[in-house]
Amino acid sequence: MKIATFNANSIRSRAEIIRRWLQKHQPAVLCIQETKVTDDQFPLDAFADTGYEILFRGQKKYNGVAIFSRLPLTETEWELPKDTRREARFLKARAGNVSIVNTYIPQGQSPDSDKFQYKLEFFRLLKSYFQSAFDPADPVIWCGDFNVARESIDVYDPKRLWGHVCYCQPVQEALEEVMKWGFNDVFRRLHPEPEQYTFWDYRTPNALKRKMGWRLDYIMATRTLAEKCRTCLIDLESRMLDKPSDHTFLIGDFDL
């Protein structure tokens, strides 16, 4: 069972890239973040003949999440409980025997901003949600753009970048607290080597070629699933296409 995640940075701008990618890789589930479109403007027609059921929640110009699935989606949830801002950052559904939680974690803007405090609060609410909704023995996938580099090897220049809102002690600790509930970082479990990134800033010239990236996108799995993950790969080819997202696809293949 292939499960993938991708920050599209506008699904309308990346619709053809996503369509071709789905046809080539045929994952069972693809989670997308930063769709940047209201629900009435979601480009359903672009994917009408792909064979995927699509669940989505959006807002104008910002945020937005979607789940594409070849399996029927059941037990859907559209909002993270107790999230008073109610931004379009959370979707949950069950695909087959697996519960999928797709999140677009706030970026945080600056360490002294209320948006950074919201980022930390979002992680706290996620941990509370997992504790109340699931057992660590359940087959659960939590994936998306987390806007956190977990370790020094997850950024291209760890000394200079330390203190950034996506690479600092408070956000690393916030992510680890959620993981302690029962999640494994399946990519890092299989790939301990450095220079493995999923995001390259548009503003950095030739960032991909110069390996100036960040690992901000994750597939987390509870132990019962993590042990069944055969491969977890970053698709660099898609980042080399014309007009790509600043992120690329992350794919996990599970023996299910």
Secondary structure, 3 states (H helix, E strand, C coil): CEEEEEECCCCCCCHHHHHHHHHHHCCCEEEEECCCCCHHHCCHHHHCCCCCEEEEECCCCCCCEEEEECCCEEEEECCCCCCCCCCCCEEEEEECCEEEEEEECCCCCCCCCHHHHHHHHHHHHHHHHHHHHCCCCCCEEEEEECCCCCCHHHECCHHHHCCECCECHHHHHHHHHHHHCCEEEHHHHHCCCCCCCCECCCCCCCCCCCCCCECCEEEEEEHHHHCCEEEEEECHHHHCCCCCCCECCEEEEECC
